[in-house]
Amino acid sequence: MTTRKASPDRVKAFSDGVFAVIITVLVLELRPPAADSFRALLPLWPTGLSYVVSYLFIAIVWVNHHHLFNYADVATPRLVWSNFAHLFSVSLLPFTTEWIADTRLGDAPVALYAAVFVLVNVTYLALCWEAIDRPAHDDVPTQMRRMLRMRSVLTIGIFSAAAVIALRWPVAAMALICLCLIGYLRPDLPDRKQVED
């Protein structure tokens, strides 16, 4: 009797749903001003900035998650729980985003915000290990694996530095976070079909 391997498709579909809910929660935190003029929007710039940065980060995380799961062949228990840990870390973003907006880029909120970015990247690295390193995919070249790990470790270092810097200079820390995100607009991994071709 052959054992049936669990497909990662359900994990991927569930994850897509969670990402959608997180973005919905994020947008629900946006509150319009009471006044009916465009000038009333100006004091809300911390809200706008934190929303745009968080939305961009979630989009980048989702794109990388999507590409990563194209390489996952089996939904092992380790992969499922690593994915849950990753989704948990991403789910903290709406809370920290609202705290930043409410405190107008306060030092502790920005530090926690950067720390959440660190956690998201650490759990993503663990997910990468379960999806492509542990199964030893031949279709992911060694050089690409090395680059993926180095890029993730570098990003973790930058976000960690931003968390420390935020305690003294929160605006500078937010700028550092934004610069780091720009470098992440391109996914870590190419599409699996491109590699196979």
C-alpha positions in Angstrom: 0.0 0.0 0.0 1.5 3.3 -1.0 1.3 6.3 1.4 -0.2 9.4 -0.1 2.0 12.5 0.3 0.2 15.6 1.6 0.1 18.3 -1.0 1.2 21.8 0.0 -1.6 23.4 -2.0 -4.0 23.6 1.0 -1.2 25.2 3.1 -0.6 27.7 0.3 -4.3 28.5 -0.1 -4.7 28.9 3.7 -1.7 31.2 3.8 -3.2 33.4 0.9 -6.3 33.7 3.0 -4.4 34.8 6.1 -2.4 37.4 4.1 -5.7 38.8 2.7 -7.1 39.1 6.3 -4.0 40.8 7.5 -4.2 43.4 4.8 -7.9 43.9 5.5 -7.2 44.4 9.2 -4.4 46.9 8.2 -6.7 49.0 6.1 -9.5 48.9 8.7 -7.2 50.8 11.0 -7.2 53.9 8.7 -9.4 56.6 10.1 -10.4 59.7 8.1 -10.0 63.2 9.6 -13.1 64.9 11.0 -12.5 68.1 9.0 -13.5 68.3 5.3 -10.3 69.8 3.9 -7.2 68.3 2.4 -5.1 70.2 5.0 -6.7 67.9 7.7 -4.9 65.0 6.1 -1.4 66.5 6.7 -1.2 65.6 10.4 -2.0 62.0 9.5 1.3 61.5 7.6 2.6 59.0 10.2 -0.5 56.9 9.6 0.0 57.1 5.9 3.7 56.3 6.1 3.3 53.3 8.4 0.4 52.0 6.3 2.3 52.2 3.0 5.5 50.6 4.5 3.5 47.8 6.1 1.4 47.2 3.0 4.6 47.0 0.9 6.3 44.7 3.4 3.3 42.3 3.4 3.2 42.4 -0.4 6.9 41.5 -0.5 6.5 38.7 2.0 3.5 37.3 0.1 5.4 37.3 -3.3 8.4 35.5 -1.7 6.1 33.1 0.1 4.3 32.4 -3.2 7.6 31.7 -5.0 8.9 29.6 -2.1 5.9 27.3 -2.1 6.3 26.6 -5.8 9.3 24.6 -4.6 7.5 22.7 -1.8 6.4 19.3 -3.0 5.1 17.8 0.3 3.3 19.4 3.2 5.4 17.9 6.0 4.4 18.6 9.6 7.6 20.7 10.0 6.7 22.7 6.9 3.2 23.3 8.1 4.3 24.5 11.6 7.1 26.6 10.1 4.5 28.2 7.9 2.2 28.9 10.9 5.1 30.5 12.8 5.8 32.7 9.7 2.1 33.7 9.4 2.0 34.5 13.1 4.9 36.9 12.8 3.3 38.7 9.8 0.0 38.9 11.7 1.7 41.2 14.3 2.1 44.0 11.7 -1.3 45.7 12.0 -0.8 46.1 15.7 2.6 47.7 15.4 1.5 49.8 12.4 -1.4 51.3 14.4 0.9 51.9 17.4 3.3 53.8 15.2 0.5 55.9 13.8 -1.0 56.6 17.2 2.3 57.8 18.7 3.5 59.6 15.5 6.6 57.5 15.1 7.4 57.0 18.8 10.7 55.4 19.6 9.4 52.2 21.3 6.7 51.6 18.6 9.2 51.9 15.8 11.7 49.7 17.6 9.0 47.0 18.1 7.9 47.5 14.4 11.5 46.7 13.3 11.7 43.8 15.7 8.6 42.3 14.1 10.3 42.7 10.7 13.2 40.7 12.2 10.8 38.0 13.4 9.2 37.8 10.0 12.5 37.3 8.3 13.7 34.7 10.9 10.6 32.6 10.4 10.9 33.0 6.6 14.4 31.7 6.8 13.1 28.7 8.8 10.4 28.2 6.2 13.0 28.3 3.4 15.0 25.6 5.2 11.9 23.3 5.4 10.8 24.0 1.8 14.0 23.8 -0.2 17.0 22.9 2.0 15.8 19.9 4.0 14.3 18.2 0.9 17.5 19.1 -1.0 15.9 20.3 -4.2 18.2 19.7 -7.2 16.3 22.5 -9.1 17.6 25.1 -6.7 21.3 25.7 -7.4 23.7 25.8 -4.4 24.7 29.3 -5.3 21.1 30.4 -5.2 20.6 28.8 -1.8 23.7 30.6 -0.5 22.5 33.9 -1.9 19.1 33.5 -0.4 20.5 32.7 3.1 23.0 35.6 2.9 20.3 38.0 1.8 18.0 37.0 4.6 20.8 37.2 7.2 21.8 40.6 5.9 18.2 41.8 6.1 17.8 40.4 9.6 20.9 42.4 10.6 19.6 45.6 9.0 16.2 45.3 10.7 17.9 44.5 14.0 20.0 47.7 13.6 16.9 49.6 12.8 15.3 48.4 16.1 18.2 49.7 18.1 18.5 52.9 16.2 14.7 53.6 16.7 15.2 53.9 20.4 17.1 57.2 19.7 16.2 58.2 16.2 12.9 56.6 15.1 12.6 58.5 11.8 16.1 57.4 10.8 15.1 53.8 11.7 12.0 54.0 9.5 14.1 55.4 6.6 16.5 52.4 7.0 13.5 50.0 6.9 12.2 51.6 3.7 15.6 51.4 2.1 15.9 47.7 3.0 12.4 47.0 1.5 13.4 48.5 -1.8 16.1 45.9 -2.2 13.5 43.2 -1.6 11.1 44.2 -4.4 12.5 41.3 -6.4 11.7 37.8 -5.0 14.4 35.7 -3.4 13.7 32.8 -5.7 12.8 32.7 -9.4 9.7 31.0 -10.5 10.2 27.2 -10.5 9.2 26.9 -14.2 11.9 29.3 -15.2 14.5 27.2 -13.4 13.3 24.0 -14.9 13.3 25.5 -18.4 
